[in-house]
């Protein structure tokens, strides 16, 4: 009763675990919530006149990437016959992506794995689109998202998670997307900020405005924090101890990141702010992403504190180097992702790695 069997055209029988399928589909729905969650958080951080565009962009981004993933995105990222740098068109139009075993695990059919990975692919460019806020035109966004997903996300996902990817073959470990998701989106946001240039009156008091809706910010972070249980826990691709462990350390890192950021800013402003806590929680979620399946709870606490500190101070880099990162995406996602990929290997616990496989 706990398994189902499927037979392909060649008569090969595959056995899949119902619990793993149910867990992965549940996590897919949780990660879906993160996409409008980003829109709500970005909307709340902006001025009222620019707020609606970010919620709208979250749905546009999801729609465009859903088509791109069907068209050739999944094949470019996860085809077994691809190269070390990018996949081929074996699964063009999702041809053959039905009940065959997935690349991620033989316990899941490829169709379930494909749907789960689609949510990662859709969330990533939405992170970067926050850099368009208050100065980018909306009309070119669908084309940009389609091309960026094809030329940036899919190759990097192939390197990291495909069985043929050069990083995967060399033993690189990235549990839930520190490089394909956070470093690529953070770097893209930095590039967009530099390319579009500064907003009018940048650096003056006219742009020192308060976010227009703190409730939207908190709502967005609730969606993101909640969704990360599917983002990180679901990356185990099985309802096992590793999934539970990933959820525990994810919650710890977000908690410590929020508290640390809030304390650093209280030192300067002498007041408490929900916005500061939310910013720190995001930095903690980002920092734990690539290693949540490999590090213990004490390391998660340390990562949250380090992320809340590093990302907080990184928000000042835009004034030092003169670029206008409207929503501090490079500071939170770029710096946060690099931080954990760099220091994560120092915290791996072999016992966790062995016992939760």
C-alpha atoms as one frame of an Amber mdcrd trajectory, in Angstrom:
protein
   0.000   0.000   0.000   3.016   2.276   0.527   4.324   1.909  -3.017   3.121
   2.126  -6.591   4.587   0.487  -9.671   4.882   1.781 -13.212   5.932  -0.027
 -16.388   7.479   1.883 -19.281   7.254   1.112 -22.998  10.251  -1.236 -22.760
   8.668  -3.269 -19.996  10.919  -1.917 -17.236   9.097  -1.841 -13.902   9.751
   1.031 -11.478   8.615   1.123  -7.851   7.839   4.481  -6.219   7.112   5.379
  -2.607   3.716   6.971  -1.992   4.933   8.829   1.082   7.825  10.395  -0.811
   5.513  11.428  -3.644   3.040  13.006  -1.201   5.827  14.829   0.664   7.384
  16.187  -2.522   4.038  17.384  -3.897   3.284  19.088  -0.574   6.680  20.791
  -0.663   5.993  21.881  -4.237   2.903  23.740  -3.018   4.906  25.311  -0.171
   7.598  26.578  -2.545   4.891  27.966  -4.860   3.817  30.234  -1.991   7.291
  31.747  -1.880   6.855  33.372  -5.305   3.915  35.665  -4.390   5.594  35.955
  -0.979   8.513  37.698  -2.663   6.049  39.959  -4.447   4.331  40.948  -1.203
   7.606  41.562   0.617   9.014  43.692  -2.215   5.697  45.532  -2.518   5.698
  46.450   1.155   9.276  47.729   1.004   8.534  50.169  -1.838   6.595  53.401
  -2.072   2.874  53.064  -2.611   2.986  54.159  -6.265   5.343  51.281  -7.155
   3.901  48.607  -4.881   1.465  46.772  -7.162   4.039  46.088  -9.881   6.026
  43.633  -7.761   2.985  41.493  -6.896   2.055  41.488 -10.573   5.601  40.524
 -11.583   5.581  37.523  -9.260   2.698  35.959 -11.191   4.144  36.933 -14.574
   7.462  35.373 -13.601   5.752  32.142 -12.530   3.811  31.955 -15.794   6.811
  32.632 -18.049   9.086  30.149 -16.287   6.342  27.505 -16.270   6.273  27.694
 -20.065  10.072  27.863 -20.348  10.444  24.814 -18.077   7.942  22.878 -20.211
   9.511  24.078 -23.459  13.149  23.187 -22.761  14.172  24.353 -19.283  13.823
  20.987 -17.556  15.669  19.249 -20.362  18.545  21.754 -20.297  18.928  21.291
 -16.547  18.276  17.587 -15.988  18.627  15.485 -19.139  20.814  12.431 -18.489
  22.431  12.663 -21.920  23.638  16.258 -21.584  27.162  17.558 -21.134  28.956
  18.666 -17.981  27.817  22.251 -18.620  24.262  22.063 -19.961  21.709  19.432
 -20.867  20.403  18.591 -24.318  16.843  18.523 -25.665  16.036  14.934 -24.717
  13.013  16.109 -22.711  11.991  18.935 -25.063   8.331  19.724 -24.412   8.501
  17.304 -21.454   8.604  14.404 -23.893   9.153  11.235 -21.878   8.794  12.969
 -18.513   6.091  10.766 -17.061   6.561   7.751 -14.828  10.233   6.997 -15.482
  12.531   7.324 -12.430  13.736  10.863 -11.802  17.344  11.997 -11.884  17.094
  13.132  -8.273  16.024   9.779  -6.803  14.683   6.458  -8.027  11.941   6.685
  -5.381  10.155   9.470  -7.322   8.773   9.530 -10.868  10.330  12.126 -13.148
   7.071  14.074 -13.446   6.959  14.788  -9.692  10.640  15.769  -9.635  10.093
  18.016 -12.672   7.200  19.832 -10.990   9.160  20.348  -7.780  12.198  21.730
  -9.596   9.952  24.066 -11.606   9.191  25.983  -8.418  12.914  26.585  -7.830
  13.327  27.766 -11.393  10.378  30.176 -11.071  11.374  31.606  -7.689  14.948
  32.409  -8.726  14.366  35.142 -11.356  11.651  36.651  -9.153  14.300  37.295
  -6.500  16.336  39.240  -9.062  13.360  41.214 -10.417  13.231  43.263  -7.243
  16.182  45.196  -8.682  13.820  46.652 -11.311  11.824  48.440  -8.635  11.091
  52.129  -9.255  13.052  52.422 -12.490  12.683  49.370 -14.739  10.064  49.002
 -17.486   7.674  46.066 -17.191   7.234  45.292 -20.909  10.636  43.562 -21.442
  10.346  41.464 -18.264   8.831  38.284 -19.816  11.577  38.151 -22.462  14.265
  38.796 -19.864  12.921  36.070 -17.556  12.735  33.507 -20.380  16.258  34.252
 -21.610  17.814  34.533 -18.151  16.327  31.202 -17.087  17.683  29.588 -20.255
  21.161  31.124 -20.230  21.859  31.362 -16.495  19.641  29.288 -14.221  19.414
  26.113 -16.306  23.177  25.737 -16.912  24.035  26.420 -13.260  21.357  23.966
 -12.085  22.883  21.424 -14.489  26.374  21.973 -13.040  25.092  21.607  -9.496
  22.436  18.875  -9.514  22.647  16.940 -12.786  24.493  13.618 -12.589  26.671
  14.863 -15.477  27.276  18.373 -14.107  30.924  19.245 -13.577  30.382  20.479
 -10.013  28.308  17.428  -9.089  30.908  15.054 -10.566  33.689  16.788  -8.626
  31.785  16.211  -5.381  30.262  19.654  -4.931  27.483  19.732  -2.321  24.611
  22.192  -2.547  21.592  20.764  -0.805  18.859  23.232  -1.756  20.266  25.851
  -4.114  22.808  28.232  -2.637  24.476  28.647  -6.029  21.670  28.044  -8.588
  19.117  30.084  -6.640  20.677  32.673  -4.363  24.075  33.476  -5.846  22.739
  33.662  -9.417  19.719  35.801  -8.483  21.751  38.061  -6.202  24.384  38.579
  -8.887  21.678  39.231 -11.487  20.129  41.851  -9.202  23.520  43.549  -8.859
  23.991  43.531 -12.648  20.488  44.948 -13.195  21.122  47.680 -10.632  24.367
  48.722 -12.312  22.913  48.515 -15.829  19.781  50.566 -15.066  21.721  53.124
 -13.073  20.611  55.080 -10.073  17.099  56.292  -9.435  16.446  60.009  -9.660
  17.465  61.745  -6.429  19.440  58.678  -5.291  21.490  59.479  -2.221  19.247
  62.369  -1.166  16.600  62.581   1.512  13.848  62.216  -1.104  14.685  58.519
  -1.396  15.127  57.995   2.332  11.465  56.985   2.562   9.882  54.461   4.879
   8.379  51.275   3.378   4.739  51.924   2.644   3.228  48.758   4.154   4.898
  46.823   6.964   2.016  44.336   6.979   2.866  43.304   3.400   6.498  42.837
   4.399   5.586  40.583   7.311   3.071  38.665   5.181   5.704  38.118   2.499
   8.259  36.884   5.027   5.646  34.544   6.543   5.144  33.001   3.086   8.903
  32.779   2.535   9.692  31.281   5.939   6.801  28.821   5.668   7.729  27.977
   2.093  11.337  27.289   3.029  10.230  24.183   4.910   9.297  22.870   1.470
  12.254  24.497  -0.270  14.871  23.002   2.061  13.058  20.049   3.601  11.708
  18.990   0.231  15.203  18.913  -1.249  15.724  15.610   0.567  13.283  14.263
  -2.071  12.024  11.825   0.543   9.982  11.875   3.743  12.954  10.920   5.911
  15.113  12.154   8.787  17.188  14.366   6.524  14.051  16.278   5.527  13.130
  16.780   9.182  16.672  17.837  10.021  16.720  20.350   7.149  13.508  21.906
   8.492  14.937  22.206  12.007  18.152  23.960  10.967  16.246  26.173   8.518
  13.999  27.459  11.290  16.980  28.002  13.608  19.007  29.939  11.044  16.066
  32.196  10.152  15.345  32.874  13.819  18.932  33.762  14.667  19.350  35.832
  11.508  16.294  37.912  12.378  17.326  38.474  15.985  20.918  39.333  15.053
  19.982  41.878  12.360  17.451  43.488  14.685  20.030  43.831  17.455  22.639
  45.343  15.139  20.212  48.022  13.964  18.938  48.662  17.483  22.521  49.548
  18.360  22.293  52.471  15.910  18.635  53.511  16.037  17.729  52.668  19.653
  14.381  51.241  18.614  12.943  47.892  17.517  11.669  47.274  14.002   9.721
  44.418  12.419  11.348  45.296   9.090  14.829  44.729  10.477  13.790  41.387
  11.928  12.280  40.342   8.589  15.454  41.339   6.718  17.564  39.256   9.072
  15.247  36.260   8.824  15.612  36.320   5.038  19.406  36.438   5.335  19.302
  33.429   7.666  17.092  31.479   5.266  19.459  32.267   2.407  22.570  31.322
   4.347  21.343  27.891   5.451  20.004  26.853   2.035  23.044  25.046   0.550
  24.019  23.216   3.744  20.733  22.540   5.538  21.052  18.813   4.850  24.626
  18.547   6.072  25.121  20.693   9.199  23.924  20.349  12.773  21.780  22.654
  14.877  24.736  24.467  16.537  26.121  25.303  13.098  22.689  26.607  12.054
  22.706  29.020  14.992  26.174  30.210  13.993  25.163  30.590  10.356  22.133
  32.657  11.333  24.235  34.988  13.474  26.920  35.327  10.793  24.363  35.931
   8.039  22.494  38.527  10.088  25.791  40.316  10.671  27.409  40.013   7.229
  24.282  40.835   5.240  23.439  43.752   7.526  26.805  45.391   6.939  26.698
  44.443   3.235  23.715  46.763   2.753  26.174  49.668   3.054  28.250  48.494
   0.089  25.916  50.241  -2.360  26.912  53.591  -0.882  30.606  52.687  -0.932
  30.618  51.554  -4.567  27.823  53.792  -5.860  25.207  51.355  -7.186  21.484
  51.547  -6.427  20.340  48.140  -5.150  16.824  49.259  -4.277  15.827  46.292
  -2.110  19.294  45.116  -0.993  18.959  41.887  -2.957  22.691  41.552  -3.607
  23.398  42.081   0.090  20.869  39.462   1.236  20.978  36.818  -1.497  24.343
  37.314  -3.181  26.433  37.894  -0.060  24.334  35.442   1.973  24.721  32.692
  -0.628  28.467  33.196  -1.021  28.870  33.306   2.763  27.328  29.880   3.298
  28.968  28.210   0.304  32.330  29.429   1.603  31.944  28.486   5.255  29.523
  25.579   4.954  32.214  23.002   4.249  33.826  23.831   7.599  30.640  22.806
   9.420  29.625  19.557   7.687  28.877  16.744  10.123  29.623  13.351   8.635
  27.293  11.641  11.110  24.330  13.617   9.778  25.443  13.006   6.205  25.618
   9.237   6.734  22.588   8.660   8.960  20.092  10.691   6.953  20.951   9.521
   3.460
